[in-house]
Amino acid sequence: MTALVQPRHFKLGLAGSELNWAYAAYELDQLRETFADLADILPQYRDLSIPDTIRSTVKDPLAALNRAIQSKDSDRFTEAHRQLTASCNTCHEAYDRAVIVIQVPTVSIFPDQDFRLSTK
């Protein structure tokens, strides 16, 4: 999850913070696809059903993010992204991965990408 989901979560957060709604919509779609791929690749982890866990933890925050992006509402986006982040951490804590603490990004770790809305 760290290698696949975390960059999408990060880029989604940065796009939303820059009000780049087109790119945020793209990253949201990529994040959804990544979760779907993970559910297919790793359907079971210990006693955990990955598809069920994804549905129960991130379905609602992803839907809220979609609504915020579609309405171009920065406040709703910020809250939905925080909910998604909290859901990730709740899952980590529940399944012996509490050392993985995800946070809302504050700076970019992608110096080669501009997350601002392009005027080109």
Backbone as ProteinMPNN parsed JSONL, in Angstrom:
{"seq_chain_A": "MTALVQPRHFKLGLAGSELNWAYAAYELDQLRETFADLADILPQYRDLSIPDTIRSTVKDPLAALNRAIQSKDSDRFTEAHRQLTASCNTCHEAYDRAVIVIQVPTVSIFPDQDFRLSTK", "coords_chain_A": {"N_chain_A": [[0.828, -1.191, 0.0], [1.933, 1.24, 0.801], [3.796, 1.854, -1.235], [2.161, 2.083, -3.464], [-0.395, 3.322, -2.949], [0.147, 5.545, -1.332], [1.634, 7.606, -2.841], [-0.42, 8.459, -4.59], [-2.394, 9.397, -2.83], [-0.979, 11.5, -1.736], [-0.434, 13.183, -3.99], [-3.044, 13.775, -4.757], [-3.906, 15.264, -2.538], [-2.175, 17.502, -2.732], [-2.925, 18.561, -5.238], [-5.587, 19.29, -4.715], [-5.168, 21.213, -2.695], [-4.039, 23.208, -4.168], [-6.13, 23.964, -5.685], [-6.458, 22.799, -8.137], [-8.544, 21.435, -9.854], [-9.037, 19.762, -12.055], [-6.74, 18.175, -12.182], [-6.867, 17.065, -9.641], [-9.177, 15.523, -9.894], [-8.242, 13.657, -11.732], [-6.195, 12.378, -10.201], [-7.77, 11.343, -8.139], [-9.251, 9.45, -9.545], [-7.131, 7.784, -10.309], [-6.31, 6.909, -7.787], [-8.555, 5.454, -6.952], [-8.459, 3.405, -8.898], [-6.039, 2.246, -8.163], [-6.636, 1.229, -5.608], [-8.566, -0.672, -6.421], [-6.961, -2.352, -7.998], [-5.211, -3.316, -6.022], [-7.009, -4.751, -4.446], [-7.576, -6.82, -6.189], [-5.04, -7.984, -6.606], [-4.109, -8.626, -4.042], [-6.162, -10.169, -2.38], [-6.545, -11.106, 0.19], [-5.201, -10.519, 3.383], [-3.595, -11.787, 6.009], [-6.12, -12.265, 8.295], [-7.717, -10.527, 7.027], [-9.933, -9.256, 4.689], [-9.09, -7.697, 1.884], [-10.588, -6.373, -0.249], [-13.085, -5.964, 1.116], [-12.247, -4.405, 3.27], [-11.262, -2.125, 1.994], [-13.664, -1.169, 0.886], [-15.09, -0.634, 3.265], [-13.566, 1.275, 4.563], [-12.566, 3.377, 2.863], [-14.44, 4.019, 0.934], [-16.571, 5.908, 1.455], [-15.079, 8.348, 2.121], [-13.775, 8.683, -0.391], [-15.944, 9.112, -2.081], [-16.882, 11.499, -0.982], [-14.716, 13.142, -1.561], [-14.91, 13.157, -4.343], [-17.341, 14.547, -4.692], [-16.6, 17.029, -3.626], [-14.575, 17.81, -5.389], [-16.0, 17.922, -7.805], [-17.735, 20.017, -7.249], [-15.936, 21.957, -6.842], [-15.099, 22.817, -4.312], [-13.19, 23.978, -1.913], [-13.085, 23.858, 0.934], [-14.727, 21.628, 1.514], [-13.25, 19.719, 0.154], [-10.84, 19.697, 1.618], [-11.744, 18.725, 4.107], [-12.763, 16.202, 3.336], [-10.437, 14.992, 2.393], [-8.983, 14.876, 4.728], [-10.617, 13.074, 6.108], [-10.235, 10.78, 4.544], [-7.505, 10.358, 5.016], [-7.546, 9.878, 7.791], [-9.029, 7.511, 7.764], [-7.253, 5.769, 6.498], [-5.22, 5.666, 8.447], [-6.639, 4.567, 10.609], [-7.139, 2.005, 9.663], [-4.486, 1.081, 9.446], [-3.731, 1.06, 12.14], [-5.479, -0.868, 13.149], [-4.599, -3.194, 11.988], [-1.994, -3.978, 12.802], [-0.108, -2.182, 11.818], [0.516, 0.267, 12.856], [2.72, 1.86, 12.928], [2.854, 3.067, 10.512], [1.976, 6.059, 9.721], [-0.057, 8.197, 8.169], [-0.233, 11.459, 6.806], [-1.772, 14.612, 5.991], [-0.422, 16.136, 3.179], [2.096, 18.674, 3.403], [4.154, 19.83, 2.077], [5.618, 19.445, -1.162], [6.933, 16.377, -2.341], [7.677, 15.942, -4.783], [9.599, 17.39, -6.708], [9.767, 17.813, -9.401], [7.283, 18.258, -10.439], [4.604, 20.422, -11.031], [1.932, 21.388, -9.178], [0.088, 23.323, -9.346], [-2.678, 24.958, -10.947], [-2.517, 24.893, -14.336], [-2.075, 27.454, -16.712], [-1.771, 27.126, -19.302]], "CA_chain_A": [[0.0, 0.0, 0.0], [2.779, 2.42, 0.898], [4.403, 2.163, -2.532], [1.166, 2.317, -4.511], [-1.472, 4.229, -2.546], [0.641, 6.777, -0.715], [1.875, 8.702, -3.797], [-1.694, 8.96, -5.117], [-2.979, 10.176, -1.735], [-0.16, 12.7, -1.624], [-0.667, 14.045, -5.146], [-4.423, 14.229, -4.658], [-3.929, 16.332, -1.547], [-1.51, 18.694, -3.259], [-3.758, 19.119, -6.303], [-6.719, 19.965, -4.071], [-4.72, 22.411, -1.978], [-3.747, 24.219, -5.188], [-7.386, 24.186, -6.404], [-6.305, 22.265, -9.492], [-9.627, 20.451, -9.804], [-8.879, 18.772, -13.129], [-5.72, 17.21, -11.78], [-7.38, 16.349, -8.468], [-10.091, 14.496, -10.415], [-7.387, 12.619, -12.317], [-5.555, 11.613, -9.123], [-8.811, 10.58, -7.451], [-9.501, 8.285, -10.399], [-5.957, 6.909, -10.195], [-6.349, 6.308, -6.455], [-9.603, 4.422, -6.999], [-7.928, 2.286, -9.681], [-4.996, 1.603, -7.361], [-7.326, 0.402, -4.61], [-9.162, -1.816, -7.125], [-5.858, -3.259, -8.357], [-4.749, -3.972, -4.797], [-8.021, -5.735, -4.047], [-7.412, -7.971, -7.084], [-3.714, -8.585, -6.425], [-3.975, -9.125, -2.667], [-7.525, -10.208, -1.848], [-6.553, -11.489, 1.608], [-3.993, -10.283, 4.158], [-3.904, -12.435, 7.287], [-7.564, -12.53, 8.367], [-8.335, -9.32, 6.499], [-10.349, -9.198, 3.296], [-8.697, -6.389, 1.369], [-11.716, -5.684, -0.894], [-14.058, -5.515, 2.128], [-11.636, -3.334, 4.051], [-11.256, -0.925, 1.157], [-15.041, -0.66, 0.84], [-15.558, -0.128, 4.558], [-12.759, 2.381, 5.088], [-12.306, 4.526, 1.991], [-15.528, 4.277, -0.014], [-17.241, 7.174, 1.769], [-14.197, 9.498, 1.888], [-13.545, 8.869, -1.825], [-17.165, 9.728, -2.619], [-16.893, 12.894, -0.524], [-13.713, 13.84, -2.362], [-15.468, 13.349, -5.677], [-18.323, 15.634, -4.62], [-15.873, 18.287, -3.401], [-13.88, 18.153, -6.632], [-17.003, 18.304, -8.804], [-18.281, 21.327, -6.892], [-14.78, 22.868, -6.694], [-15.253, 23.353, -2.965], [-11.927, 23.773, -1.199], [-13.327, 23.443, 2.322], [-15.212, 20.241, 1.481], [-12.121, 18.886, -0.258], [-9.923, 19.585, 2.761], [-12.361, 17.826, 5.092], [-12.829, 14.84, 2.78], [-9.067, 14.449, 2.344], [-8.662, 14.539, 6.127], [-11.347, 11.839, 6.418], [-9.517, 9.697, 3.869], [-6.26, 10.169, 5.751], [-7.9, 9.236, 9.064], [-9.43, 6.131, 7.462], [-6.02, 5.008, 6.257], [-4.547, 5.44, 9.726], [-7.453, 3.643, 11.401], [-6.863, 0.67, 9.138], [-3.12, 0.724, 9.826], [-3.742, 0.751, 13.568], [-6.25, -2.09, 13.379], [-3.939, -4.378, 11.438], [-0.598, -4.115, 13.179], [0.746, -1.306, 11.022], [0.363, 1.595, 13.459], [3.92, 2.656, 12.672], [2.639, 3.793, 9.261], [1.059, 7.158, 10.016], [-0.207, 9.051, 7.0], [-0.709, 12.8, 7.134], [-2.072, 15.48, 4.872], [0.859, 16.72, 2.772], [2.304, 20.098, 3.623], [5.111, 20.229, 1.037], [5.709, 18.442, -2.221], [8.131, 15.552, -2.462], [7.812, 15.78, -6.224], [10.097, 18.687, -7.165], [9.666, 17.914, -10.851], [5.888, 18.409, -10.842], [3.907, 21.621, -10.583], [0.567, 21.006, -8.861], [-0.796, 24.471, -9.548], [-3.481, 24.937, -12.155], [-1.777, 25.425, -15.483], [-2.811, 28.409, -17.554], [-1.437, 26.798, -20.703]], "C_chain_A": [[0.874, 1.256, 0.0], [3.329, 2.823, -0.47], [3.381, 2.564, -3.585], [0.131, 3.384, -4.148], [-0.924, 5.576, -2.085], [0.958, 7.883, -1.728], [0.586, 9.292, -4.367], [-2.402, 9.834, -4.081], [-2.29, 11.53, -1.645], [-0.467, 13.677, -2.754], [-2.102, 14.584, -5.158], [-4.534, 15.397, -3.686], [-3.306, 17.617, -2.057], [-2.336, 19.356, -4.357], [-4.943, 19.879, -5.716], [-6.314, 21.232, -3.354], [-4.382, 23.551, -2.934], [-4.979, 24.562, -6.033], [-7.299, 23.765, -7.867], [-7.285, 21.098, -9.616], [-9.509, 19.392, -10.892], [-7.843, 17.724, -12.739], [-6.165, 16.416, -10.546], [-8.333, 15.246, -8.912], [-9.301, 13.339, -11.018], [-6.772, 11.749, -11.216], [-6.572, 10.807, -8.323], [-9.128, 9.316, -8.241], [-8.341, 7.285, -10.306], [-5.933, 6.198, -8.836], [-7.393, 5.202, -6.393], [-9.108, 3.184, -7.761], [-6.854, 1.528, -8.9], [-5.614, 0.721, -6.285], [-7.945, -0.838, -5.262], [-8.088, -2.836, -7.513], [-5.355, -4.009, -7.132], [-5.728, -5.042, -4.333], [-7.92, -6.992, -4.906], [-6.119, -8.727, -6.812], [-3.585, -9.271, -5.066], [-5.353, -9.175, -2.019], [-7.592, -10.509, -0.344], [-5.202, -11.159, 2.226], [-4.294, -10.746, 5.578], [-5.39, -12.771, 7.311], [-8.38, -11.394, 7.745], [-8.679, -9.477, 5.017], [-10.038, -7.793, 2.779], [-9.854, -5.691, 0.639], [-12.754, -5.159, 0.11], [-13.522, -4.343, 2.936], [-11.605, -2.029, 3.254], [-12.651, -0.315, 1.101], [-15.446, -0.009, 2.162], [-14.766, 1.077, 5.058], [-12.675, 3.586, 4.167], [-13.422, 4.855, 1.011], [-16.176, 5.642, 0.233], [-16.32, 8.387, 1.601], [-13.91, 9.746, 0.402], [-14.758, 9.514, -2.493], [-17.248, 11.204, -2.216], [-15.864, 13.727, -1.281], [-14.239, 14.125, -3.759], [-16.47, 14.512, -5.683], [-17.629, 16.99, -4.454], [-15.167, 18.748, -4.678], [-14.883, 18.634, -7.674], [-17.576, 19.695, -8.52], [-17.185, 22.382, -6.703], [-14.83, 23.6, -5.359], [-14.023, 23.005, -2.136], [-12.132, 23.274, 0.232], [-13.799, 21.993, 2.388], [-14.085, 19.284, 1.076], [-11.188, 18.638, 0.926], [-10.472, 18.615, 3.793], [-12.403, 16.393, 4.581], [-11.446, 14.205, 2.722], [-8.602, 14.088, 3.753], [-9.368, 13.24, 6.539], [-10.66, 10.631, 5.779], [-8.238, 9.357, 4.626], [-6.52, 9.454, 7.075], [-8.309, 7.783, 8.85], [-8.218, 5.244, 7.215], [-5.342, 4.675, 7.586], [-5.322, 4.497, 10.636], [-7.2, 2.206, 10.964], [-5.462, 0.21, 9.55], [-3.066, 0.302, 11.296], [-4.42, -0.59, 13.842], [-5.505, -3.346, 12.934], [-2.436, -4.341, 11.586], [0.351, -3.32, 12.294], [0.663, 0.137, 11.549], [1.595, 2.466, 13.265], [3.817, 3.436, 11.363], [1.555, 4.836, 9.522], [1.07, 8.107, 8.82], [-0.719, 10.416, 7.456], [-1.033, 13.552, 5.848], [-0.761, 16.151, 4.467], [0.921, 18.224, 3.009], [3.307, 20.679, 2.625], [5.171, 19.108, 0.015], [7.025, 17.676, -2.143], [8.404, 15.261, -3.936], [8.308, 17.105, -6.817], [9.986, 18.889, -8.675], [8.229, 18.07, -11.351], [5.282, 19.642, -10.208], [2.436, 21.26, -10.378], [-0.425, 22.159, -9.029], [-1.552, 24.294, -10.864], [-2.701, 25.611, -13.285], [-2.66, 26.372, -16.273], [-2.539, 28.152, -19.028], [-2.513, 26.007, -21.357]], "O_chain_A": [[0.589, 2.218, -0.713], [3.327, 4.004, -0.819], [3.707, 3.312, -4.507], [-0.177, 4.253, -4.963], [-1.478, 6.624, -2.417], [0.574, 9.027, -1.488], [0.51, 10.498, -4.602], [-2.945, 10.886, -4.417], [-2.937, 12.567, -1.496], [-0.728, 14.855, -2.51], [-2.329, 15.733, -5.535], [-5.183, 16.4, -3.983], [-3.846, 18.702, -1.84], [-2.436, 20.582, -4.401], [-5.266, 20.979, -6.164], [-7.039, 22.226, -3.397], [-4.432, 24.722, -2.555], [-4.892, 25.349, -6.976], [-7.988, 24.317, -8.725], [-6.906, 19.933, -9.499], [-9.854, 18.233, -10.66], [-8.051, 16.528, -12.944], [-5.866, 15.227, -10.43], [-8.299, 14.145, -8.363], [-9.657, 12.175, -10.832], [-6.824, 10.521, -11.294], [-6.267, 9.702, -7.875], [-9.259, 8.236, -7.665], [-8.564, 6.077, -10.232], [-5.576, 5.022, -8.752], [-7.137, 4.133, -5.839], [-9.315, 2.053, -7.318], [-6.778, 0.302, -8.976], [-5.169, -0.406, -6.072], [-7.855, -1.935, -4.711], [-8.29, -4.042, -7.37], [-5.102, -5.212, -7.202], [-5.321, -6.111, -3.88], [-8.149, -8.099, -4.42], [-6.103, -9.958, -6.79], [-3.022, -10.36, -4.959], [-5.681, -8.32, -1.196], [-8.588, -10.199, 0.31], [-4.164, -11.487, 1.651], [-5.14, -10.171, 6.265], [-5.872, -13.49, 6.436], [-9.595, -11.324, 7.927], [-7.815, -9.793, 4.199], [-10.663, -6.819, 3.199], [-10.085, -4.508, 0.887], [-13.244, -4.039, -0.033], [-14.254, -3.403, 3.247], [-11.892, -0.959, 3.791], [-12.814, 0.896, 1.249], [-16.076, 1.049, 2.17], [-15.26, 1.826, 5.901], [-12.709, 4.72, 4.646], [-13.355, 5.874, 0.324], [-16.31, 6.44, -0.695], [-16.734, 9.374, 0.993], [-13.811, 10.898, -0.02], [-14.609, 10.364, -3.371], [-17.638, 12.051, -3.018], [-16.117, 14.888, -1.604], [-14.034, 15.214, -4.295], [-16.443, 15.356, -6.579], [-18.028, 17.978, -5.072], [-15.166, 19.936, -5.001], [-14.648, 19.636, -8.349], [-17.865, 20.454, -9.444], [-17.473, 23.55, -6.438], [-14.636, 24.813, -5.278], [-13.851, 21.861, -1.714], [-11.429, 22.37, 0.684], [-13.326, 21.219, 3.221], [-13.987, 18.173, 1.599], [-10.798, 17.502, 1.194], [-9.736, 17.769, 4.3], [-12.103, 15.464, 5.33], [-11.301, 13.009, 2.974], [-7.899, 13.095, 3.939], [-8.786, 12.408, 7.235], [-10.525, 9.583, 6.41], [-7.935, 8.184, 4.844], [-5.793, 8.529, 7.436], [-7.975, 6.918, 9.659], [-8.17, 4.103, 7.673], [-4.94, 3.535, 7.817], [-4.718, 3.707, 11.362], [-7.065, 1.306, 11.793], [-5.284, -0.938, 9.959], [-2.43, -0.693, 11.643], [-3.961, -1.355, 14.69], [-5.756, -4.436, 13.448], [-1.693, -4.627, 10.648], [1.482, -3.74, 12.05], [0.732, 1.096, 10.78], [1.521, 3.685, 13.422], [4.598, 4.358, 11.125], [0.365, 4.521, 9.54], [2.084, 8.734, 8.513], [-1.533, 10.512, 8.374], [-0.612, 13.161, 4.76], [-0.056, 16.683, 5.324], [-0.064, 18.942, 2.839], [3.302, 21.882, 2.363], [4.815, 17.966, 0.302], [8.087, 18.255, -1.911], [9.253, 14.437, -4.277], [7.513, 17.863, -7.371], [10.1, 20.013, -9.165], [7.986, 18.02, -12.556], [5.424, 19.879, -9.008], [1.767, 20.861, -11.331], [-1.633, 21.978, -8.87], [-1.114, 23.576, -11.763], [-2.288, 26.765, -13.172], [-3.847, 26.115, -16.474], [-3.023, 28.88, -19.895], [-2.392, 25.65, -22.529]]}, "name": "protein", "num_of_chains": 1, "seq": "MTALVQPRHFKLGLAGSELNWAYAAYELDQLRETFADLADILPQYRDLSIPDTIRSTVKDPLAALNRAIQSKDSDRFTEAHRQLTASCNTCHEAYDRAVIVIQVPTVSIFPDQDFRLSTK"}
